[in-house]
Amino acid sequence: MKILVVTLSNPGDVILTLPVFQSLALAFPGAELHVVTGEAGRVVFEADPRIRSLRVYQKKSSLSEKWGLLKTIRAERFDLIVDLRKSLIGLLGGARLRNRYPDFSKRTLHRAERHLKVLGGICQIAPGDPGFLKTSGGLPSEASAKEGRLLVVAAVGSKSDIKKWPAEYYAELLDRLAIEDGCRVVLVGDQNDRADAEKVKRLMKTEPLDLCGRTTFEELKNLIAGAALVVTNDSAPLHIADALGVPVLAIFGPTDPRKYGPRRGTSLALRKEIFCAPCEKAQCRYAHECMRELGPLEAHANAARILGGESPAGDLKILVIRLDRIGDVVLSLPAIEAIRNRFPRAWLSVMTRPYTQTLFEGHPLVDEVIPYFYEKKGRHGGMLGAFRFVREIARRRFDIVFILHPGARSHLLPYLAGIPYRVGFGSCLPFLLTHRAPDHRAEGRRHESQYALDVVRAFGVDPDFSPGAGIPVGAYDESGLSFQKPLAAIHPGASCVSKRWPKERFALLAKKLEEELGYQVAVVGGEEETELGRYLQSAADGRLVDLTGRLTLRQLAAFLKHCRILVSSDSGPVHVAAAVGTPVVSIFGRNKAGLSPARWRPLGEGHAVIQEDAGCVVCLAHRCPIDFECLKAVSVENVFARAAEILKS
């Protein structure tokens, strides 16, 4: 029996048609397989002895050339023509049998499954994995694994710019795989991908093996077959790896992973559900947000899970919402750990404000971070932006949402998105919730982390309290940090004037830490605190390191992990330091219920809280009429003594 398969043009598209070849080979053993394909797709079949003949279909050929190809095909007298291009060859090729053309189904199918549908009425579809793509075995000598290191193949290029993940994201992801997971990274692709590979290579801290544009198709197959993981966007190497059974981390944006993503359970397609994705369009009106939204930390966490052999998340999807400040977000970690312990196989997403999202990106407890840009000029600001964001959340089809901080925005969004189970504090729009926790936070009798756990308990989960969930800091985050003397950090800023210890006293404290204990002192803070940093550096005659406004939250966590101590006002860095295991001296002023150390002290052991009683009958916090005497009552000597005690222990 002679069978002609008219397949597609690009190698990736051709590979998605290989299950058709496998089914035909199994249904008609001994049959001759002949192929018509595009110029670029011929590499898939050239070295395959199972293909009796290979003809190239040129789109731009003249009408007479196309007629000549058709006459040649008719002269072959094929018994069956399977035309996957839906061209005239199937209709006019003269075969006794051919596949049916019309397909009016609107159901979203993977392209491989859609190609298999054409065999309906011709033969039985082969069960299980396609298995038609074969390799000759053996890796290029320079790519062979060394010292037991896992091989990671990265294809960073794409013919379409809108399918490209940013080069700086690829560089950080591949560096993390090399530094933190000990992998050997190889860049692959064709000649057209050379510029993309060079850009990624320049941005990397480590040195990958660059084979982009330097392998044949057979060598590329062998290289991918020997990999522990393939990292790529929607590209031909994705489909090669999937056909060979190699795990893939595929990054999608405008194209639909339901149609073009990896099909094996050991692989994962990552995509952010923004309102316009997947648009499947060649032009983008929104600056490629669908590709930029997915960060390298989240991608690395998923890559590490694949390399570790972890099974994919189950069907249950959980959302945790926390839209307030840095410290509040960090103190949610015990609640998130409790949710993960109760639902270990669930897909767990965390919604935060954009400036706190890096605290959760790459965290082992979290599968996805969703930033909410609700500020006036943010992407989700205004009525139209809010509607788009509701649609993004609705499309994710979450089953449960835990709202750890009450607010109209936090309660309304999951209700409009149709999340079935909505758990939160009953103090705000309680009719929007299905499960309510009593809100006693204003009393301030317990720690903030315990109040967050009350929300988890309201859903019937009774967690054991554990302060152990911290912020993981990997070797990549710590790379480049080097100081001659031991480090002590100070943070003089805070979100409210009622929490700020006088800057003059911080300057005196920094001087004592350096002169009496021999520590290199660094001041940390956000961009809004750069003036404070300049003042302290000037007061210390330039001997203090000013890092205000220079560190991202992730870099701040890595830096604080290197410090022996942090001395700070009651502020977010206190909780970041505690979460990375650095001892803290936290200075409190106000003693109003709900604002005192009982609720906001650093979590865990080995920390010190300093607060003086100014004799106020009632604390008015930021409306203090006596110029915050409670803060002025905290002496430099007392703070230094507590810091020295911690450092010596």
C-alpha positions in Angstrom: 0.0 0.0 0.0 1.3 3.4 -0.9 0.4 6.3 1.4 1.2 10.0 0.8 1.0 12.4 3.7 0.9 16.1 2.8 2.2 17.8 5.9 3.0 21.3 7.0 6.0 23.6 6.5 7.7 24.6 9.7 9.6 22.0 11.7 7.5 22.6 14.9 4.2 22.3 13.0 5.5 19.2 11.2 6.4 17.5 14.5 2.8 18.0 15.7 1.7 15.9 12.7 3.9 12.9 13.5 1.1 11.1 15.5 -0.6 10.8 12.2 2.4 9.0 10.8 2.5 6.7 13.8 -1.1 5.8 13.5 -0.7 5.1 9.8 2.4 2.9 10.3 0.6 0.8 13.0 -2.7 0.5 11.0 -1.0 -0.4 7.7 2.2 -2.4 8.5 4.5 -2.7 5.5 2.9 0.3 3.7 5.2 2.8 1.9 5.1 6.2 3.5 5.7 9.2 1.2 5.8 12.9 2.3 5.1 16.3 0.8 6.3 19.1 3.1 7.6 22.7 3.0 11.3 23.5 2.6 11.9 24.1 6.3 10.1 21.0 7.3 12.1 18.6 5.2 14.8 18.2 8.0 12.3 16.2 10.0 12.2 13.4 7.4 15.5 13.6 5.5 17.4 11.0 7.6 14.3 8.8 8.3 14.6 5.4 6.5 10.8 4.8 7.0 10.0 7.6 4.5 10.2 6.2 1.0 10.2 9.6 -0.8 10.2 13.2 0.1 8.9 16.0 -2.0 9.1 19.7 -1.2 6.1 22.0 -1.7 7.2 25.5 -2.5 4.5 28.1 -1.7 5.9 30.7 -4.1 6.5 28.3 -7.0 4.8 29.1 -10.3 1.5 27.6 -11.4 3.3 25.4 -13.9 5.6 24.0 -11.2 2.7 23.3 -9.0 0.9 21.5 -11.8 4.1 19.5 -12.5 4.2 18.4 -8.8 0.6 17.4 -9.0 1.2 15.3 -12.2 4.1 13.5 -10.5 1.9 12.6 -7.6 -0.9 11.4 -9.8 1.5 9.2 -11.7 2.5 7.5 -8.5 -1.0 6.1 -8.1 -1.2 6.4 -4.3 -3.8 4.3 -2.5 -4.3 6.9 0.2 -3.6 10.6 0.5 -3.8 12.2 3.9 -3.7 16.0 3.2 -3.1 17.9 6.4 -2.7 21.2 4.5 -6.2 20.9 3.0 -4.7 21.7 -0.4 -5.6 20.6 -3.9 -3.2 17.7 -3.7 -5.7 15.7 -1.7 -8.6 16.5 -4.0 -6.7 16.1 -7.3 -4.0 13.6 -6.4 -5.8 10.6 -7.9 -5.8 8.4 -4.8 -8.4 5.8 -4.2 -8.9 7.0 -0.6 -8.4 10.4 1.0 -9.3 12.1 4.2 -12.3 14.3 4.7 -11.7 18.1 4.6 -14.5 19.9 6.4 -14.0 20.4 10.2 -16.6 22.7 11.7 -15.9 21.9 15.3 -15.4 24.9 17.6 -14.0 22.9 20.4 -10.4 23.8 21.4 -8.2 20.9 20.6 -4.4 20.4 20.7 -3.1 20.7 17.2 -1.8 17.1 17.4 -5.3 15.9 18.3 -6.8 18.0 15.6 -4.5 16.4 13.0 -5.4 13.0 14.2 -9.1 13.7 13.6 -8.5 13.6 9.8 -7.9 9.8 10.2 -11.5 9.3 11.1 -13.0 6.6 8.9 -9.5 5.7 7.5 -7.8 3.9 10.4 -7.7 3.5 14.2 -5.8 6.2 16.0 -2.6 4.9 17.8 -3.0 4.8 21.6 -0.5 6.3 24.0 2.5 8.4 23.2 3.2 9.1 19.5 6.7 7.8 19.5 7.4 8.4 15.7 10.3 10.7 16.2 13.5 8.8 16.7 17.1 9.7 17.7 20.4 8.2 16.7 21.7 8.5 20.3 24.8 10.2 21.7 25.5 13.8 22.6 28.0 16.3 21.1 31.2 15.9 23.1 31.1 19.5 24.4 27.5 19.0 25.7 28.1 15.8 27.6 27.1 16.0 31.3 30.1 16.7 33.6 30.4 15.6 37.2 26.8 14.4 37.3 25.4 17.9 36.4 21.9 17.8 34.9 21.7 19.1 31.3 19.2 21.9 30.7 18.6 22.9 27.0 17.3 26.4 26.4 15.8 27.6 23.1 15.4 31.4 23.7 14.6 32.5 20.1 11.5 32.7 18.0 10.5 33.7 14.5 7.8 35.9 16.0 8.8 38.7 18.4 5.6 38.5 20.3 6.3 35.0 21.4 9.7 35.9 22.8 10.2 36.0 26.6 12.5 39.0 27.6 16.2 38.2 27.4 16.9 39.5 30.9 14.3 37.0 32.2 15.9 34.1 30.4 19.3 35.2 31.7 18.2 35.2 35.3 16.3 31.9 35.0 19.2 30.1 33.4 21.7 31.6 35.9 19.5 30.3 38.8 19.4 26.9 37.3 23.2 26.9 37.0 24.0 28.5 40.4 21.2 27.1 42.6 20.5 23.7 41.0 23.9 22.9 39.6 22.7 22.5 36.0 24.7 22.7 32.8 23.0 25.1 30.4 23.1 24.7 26.6 21.6 27.3 24.3 20.1 25.9 21.1 18.2 27.2 18.0 18.8 27.9 14.3 20.8 30.6 12.6 17.9 33.1 13.0 18.0 32.7 16.8 21.7 33.7 17.1 21.1 37.3 18.0 18.6 36.3 20.8 21.0 33.7 22.2 23.9 36.2 22.2 21.9 38.7 24.1 20.9 36.2 26.7 24.5 35.0 27.0 25.8 38.6 27.5 23.3 39.1 30.4 24.1 35.9 32.2 26.5 35.7 35.2 27.4 32.1 34.4 28.8 30.8 31.1 26.4 28.6 29.1 27.4 26.4 26.2 26.2 28.2 23.1 25.3 25.8 20.3 22.7 28.0 18.8 22.9 27.7 15.0 25.7 25.1 15.3 23.8 21.8 15.3 22.0 19.8 12.6 18.5 18.7 13.2 19.7 15.2 14.2 22.2 16.7 16.7 19.5 18.9 18.1 17.2 15.8 18.6 20.0 14.0 20.4 20.8 16.9 22.6 17.2 17.4 23.6 16.8 13.6 24.2 19.7 13.8 26.7 18.4 16.8 28.6 16.8 16.7 32.1 14.7 19.8 31.1 14.0 21.9 28.0 13.2 25.6 28.7 11.7 27.5 25.8 8.8 29.5 24.5 6.3 28.3 21.9 8.9 26.8 19.4 10.0 23.8 17.5 12.3 22.5 20.4 9.2 22.4 22.6 7.5 20.0 20.2 10.7 17.9 19.7 11.1 17.5 23.5 7.5 16.6 23.9 7.7 14.0 21.1 10.8 12.5 22.8 9.2 12.5 26.3 11.6 15.1 27.7 10.2 17.4 30.4 9.5 20.9 29.1 9.0 24.3 30.8 7.2 26.2 28.1 6.5 29.9 28.4 3.4 31.1 26.6 1.9 34.5 25.9 -0.2 35.3 22.8 -0.5 31.6 21.7 -2.7 29.1 23.4 -1.0 26.3 25.3 -4.2 24.2 24.9 -3.4 24.1 21.2 0.4 24.2 21.1 1.6 23.3 24.6 3.4 20.2 25.9 1.0 17.3 26.4 3.0 15.1 28.9 2.3 15.2 32.6 6.0 15.8 33.4 5.9 19.1 31.5 4.4 22.5 32.3 3.2 25.4 30.2 3.4 28.7 32.1 1.2 31.6 31.0 -0.3 34.7 32.8 -4.0 35.0 32.5 -4.2 38.7 31.5 -7.4 39.9 30.0 -6.3 39.8 26.3 -4.4 36.5 26.3 -4.3 34.3 24.3 -5.0 36.7 21.6 -3.3 34.6 18.9 -2.6 37.7 16.9 0.6 38.8 15.2 0.5 42.4 16.5 0.3 43.5 20.2 -1.4 46.7 21.5 -0.3 46.2 25.1 3.6 46.1 25.0 3.7 42.3 25.2 2.4 42.3 28.8 1.5 38.7 28.6 5.2 37.8 28.1 6.6 40.3 30.6 4.1 39.5 33.4 5.7 36.1 34.1 8.9 36.7 36.0 12.1 34.5 36.2 11.6 33.7 39.9 8.2 32.1 39.3 9.6 30.3 36.2 12.6 29.0 38.2 10.4 27.7 41.0 8.5 25.6 38.5 11.6 24.5 36.7 13.1 23.3 40.1 9.9 21.3 40.8 10.2 19.6 37.4 13.8 18.8 38.0 13.0 17.5 41.4 10.4 15.0 40.0 7.5 16.7 41.7 4.1 15.8 40.2 2.0 18.6 38.8 -0.5 20.4 41.0 -4.0 18.9 41.3 -7.3 20.3 40.1 -8.0 22.4 43.2 -7.1 26.0 42.7 -6.7 28.4 45.7 -6.2 32.2 45.7 -4.8 34.1 48.7 -5.3 37.9 48.7 -3.1 40.3 50.7 -2.9 43.8 49.3 -1.3 45.8 52.1 2.3 46.6 53.0 5.6 44.7 53.1 5.4 43.6 56.8 1.8 42.6 56.5 2.5 40.4 53.5 5.5 38.7 55.2 3.4 38.0 58.3 0.9 36.1 56.0 3.5 33.4 55.5 2.3 31.1 58.4 -1.2 31.3 57.0 -0.1 30.4 53.5 2.0 27.5 54.9 -1.1 26.3 56.8 -3.1 26.4 53.5 -0.3 24.5 51.7 -0.1 21.9 54.4 -3.9 21.3 54.3 -4.0 21.2 50.5 -0.6 20.0 49.4 -1.5 19.3 45.8 -3.5 22.4 45.1 -2.5 25.2 42.7 -1.8 28.1 45.1 -1.8 31.7 43.8 -1.1 34.8 45.8 -2.5 38.2 44.8 -0.4 41.2 46.0 0.4 44.7 45.1 3.2 45.0 42.5 5.9 46.3 44.8 5.5 43.3 47.2 5.2 40.5 44.5 8.9 39.5 44.6 8.5 38.4 48.2 6.4 35.4 46.9 7.9 34.9 43.5 9.9 31.6 43.5 8.6 30.8 47.0 8.3 27.0 47.5 4.8 27.4 49.1 3.4 29.4 46.1 2.8 28.4 42.5 1.9 31.8 41.1 2.0 35.5 42.0 -0.7 37.8 40.6 0.1 41.5 40.9 -2.9 43.8 41.2 -2.1 47.2 39.5 -5.1 49.1 40.9 -3.4 52.4 41.3 -4.9 55.4 39.4 -2.5 55.0 36.4 -2.1 51.2 36.8 -3.2 48.6 34.3 -6.1 47.6 36.5 -7.1 51.2 37.5 -10.5 52.7 36.6 -13.7 50.9 35.7 -12.3 49.4 32.5 -9.1 48.2 34.2 -11.1 46.7 37.1 -13.4 44.9 34.7 -10.5 43.4 32.8 -8.9 42.2 36.0 -12.1 40.6 37.2 -12.2 38.8 33.9 -8.6 37.6 34.3 -9.3 36.2 37.7 -12.6 34.6 36.5 -10.8 32.8 33.7 -8.4 31.1 36.2 -11.4 29.3 37.8 -10.3 29.4 41.4 -12.2 27.2 43.8 -11.4 28.9 47.1 -10.1 32.4 48.0 -8.6 33.4 51.4 -8.7 37.2 52.0 -6.2 37.9 54.7 -6.8 41.6 55.0 -10.4 43.1 54.7 -11.2 45.7 52.2 -13.9 46.5 49.7 -11.6 45.9 46.8 -10.4 42.6 48.2 -13.9 41.3 48.9 -15.6 42.5 45.8 -13.2 41.2 43.3 -13.5 37.4 44.1 -17.3 37.8 44.4 -17.5 39.3 40.9 -15.0 36.7 39.6 -17.4 33.9 40.7 -15.1 32.1 43.1 -17.4 29.6 44.9 -15.8 29.7 48.4 -14.8 33.1 49.7 -13.2 33.3 53.2 -12.3 36.5 55.0 -12.9 38.8 58.0 -16.6 39.6 58.6 -15.9 43.3 59.3 -16.1 44.4 55.7 -19.0 43.6 53.2 -19.6 40.2 55.0 -22.5 39.4 52.6 -19.9 38.9 49.9 -18.2 36.0 51.8 -19.3 32.4 52.3 -17.1 31.9 55.4 -16.4 34.7 57.9 -13.8 35.0 60.6 -14.4 37.4 63.6 -12.2 40.4 63.3 -10.5 41.2 66.6 -7.4 42.8 65.0 -8.1 46.2 66.5 -7.8 44.8 70.0 -4.2 43.8 69.2 -4.0 41.0 71.8 -2.4 38.5 69.5 0.2 38.6 66.8 -0.8 39.6 63.3 0.2 36.2 61.9 -2.3 34.7 64.3 -5.1 36.9 63.0 -4.3 35.8 59.4 -4.6 32.2 60.6 -8.1 33.0 61.9 -9.2 33.3 58.3 -7.8 29.9 57.5 -9.5 28.5 60.6 -12.8 29.9 59.4 -12.7 27.4 56.5 -12.4 24.5 58.9 -8.6 24.2 58.8 -7.1 24.0 62.3 -3.4 24.7 61.7 -0.6 24.3 64.2 1.1 27.7 64.5 4.6 27.7 63.0 6.8 30.8 62.5 9.1 28.6 60.3 7.8 29.8 56.9 10.4 32.4 55.8 11.6 34.0 52.6 14.0 31.7 50.7 17.2 33.3 49.5 19.1 31.4 46.9 22.7 31.4 45.9 21.8 33.6 42.9 20.3 36.3 45.1 23.4 36.3 47.3 26.0 36.3 44.5 28.0 39.6 44.4 27.6 40.3 48.1 31.0 40.7 49.7 32.1 42.8 52.6 35.4 42.9 54.5 33.9 43.4 58.0 30.8 41.9 59.6 27.6 43.7 58.7 25.0 45.5 60.8 22.0 47.1 59.1 19.9 50.0 60.3 16.5 51.1 58.9 15.4 54.6 60.1 12.3 54.9 58.0 8.7 53.9 58.6 5.3 54.5 56.9 4.1 56.8 59.7 5.9 59.5 61.7 4.6 57.9 64.9 6.9 54.9 64.3 10.2 56.8 63.5 12.9 56.9 66.1 14.9 60.2 65.6 17.4 60.1 62.8 20.0 61.8 65.0 19.9 58.8 67.3 20.3 56.3 64.5 23.5 58.3 63.5 24.9 58.0 67.0 24.0 54.3 67.1 25.7 53.6 63.8 28.9 55.3 65.1 28.9 53.1 68.3 28.3 49.9 66.3 31.3 50.7 64.2 33.7 52.1 66.8 33.0 49.9 69.7 32.0 46.6 68.1 33.9 46.8 64.7 30.9 46.4 62.5 30.4 47.8 59.0 27.1 49.6 59.2 24.7 49.9 56.2 21.4 51.9 56.1 18.6 50.3 54.1 15.3 51.7 52.9 13.2 52.5 49.9 13.4 55.3 47.3 11.4 57.6 49.6 14.0 57.3 52.3 17.1 58.3 50.2 17.3 61.7 52.0 17.5 59.9 55.3 20.3 57.7 53.9 22.3 60.7 52.7 21.9 62.4 56.1 23.2 59.3 58.0 26.1 58.8 55.7 27.1 62.4 56.1 26.7 62.2 59.9 29.0 59.2 59.8 31.7 61.0 57.7 31.1 58.7 54.8 31.9 55.5 56.7 28.4 54.2 56.6 27.2 52.3 53.4 24.0 54.0 52.1 21.8 51.4 50.3 18.5 53.4 50.4 16.6 53.2 47.2 19.2 50.8 45.7 17.8 47.4 46.6 14.8 45.5 45.3 12.8 43.6 48.0 14.4 40.4 46.9 17.9 42.0 47.1 17.0 43.5 50.5 16.2 40.0 51.8 19.5 38.6 50.5 21.4 41.5 52.0 19.7 41.2 55.4 20.5 37.5 55.5 24.2 38.5 55.3 23.8 40.9 58.2 24.4 39.9 61.9 21.6 42.3 63.1 19.1 44.8 61.9 18.1 47.8 64.1 14.9 49.4 62.9 11.8 51.3 63.6 8.6 49.4 63.5 8.5 48.8 59.7 8.5 46.2 56.9 12.3 45.4 56.8 11.9 44.2 60.5 9.7 41.3 59.2 11.8 40.7 56.1 14.9 40.3 58.4 13.1 38.0 60.8 11.9 35.9 57.8 15.5 35.3 56.6 16.7 34.5 60.1 18.5 37.7 61.0 18.1 39.0 64.6 16.3 42.3 64.9 16.1 45.1 67.5 12.7 46.7 66.8 12.0 50.2 68.3 8.4 50.9 69.1 6.8 54.1 70.3 3.0 54.1 70.2 1.1 51.7 72.5 -2.4 52.0 71.1 -4.3 48.7 71.0 -3.8 47.1 67.6 -0.5 49.0 66.9 1.7 47.7 69.7 4.4 45.1 69.8 1.9 42.4 70.9 0.6 42.5 67.3 3.6 43.7 65.3 6.7 42.4 67.0 9.2 40.5 64.8 8.2 36.8 64.5 10.3 34.1 65.9 13.0 33.8 68.6 16.2 35.8 69.2 14.8 39.3 68.6 14.4 42.3 70.9 11.6 44.9 71.2 12.3 48.2 72.9 9.4 50.4 74.0 9.3 53.1 76.7 6.2 54.3 78.6 5.7 58.0 78.2 2.9 58.0 80.8 0.1 58.6 78.2 -3.3 57.6 79.5 -4.5 57.2 75.9 -2.2 56.7 72.9 -3.4 58.9 69.9 -0.7 57.4 67.6 0.0 59.7 64.6 -2.2 62.4 66.2 0.1 62.6 69.2 -0.1 66.1 70.9 3.2 65.7 72.8 5.6 65.2 69.8 6.0 61.4 70.3 7.7 61.5 73.7 7.6 57.7 73.7 10.1 57.5 70.9 12.3 60.2 72.4 12.4 58.2 75.6 14.2 55.3 73.9 17.9 56.1 74.5 20.8 55.2 72.2 22.5 53.5 75.1 19.6 51.2 75.6 19.3 50.2 72.0 23.1 49.7 71.7 23.1 47.5 74.8 20.4 45.3 73.4 22.1 45.1 70.1 25.4 44.2 71.7 23.8 41.6 73.8 22.3 39.9 70.7 25.6 40.1 68.7 27.7 38.7 71.6 25.2 35.8 72.0 
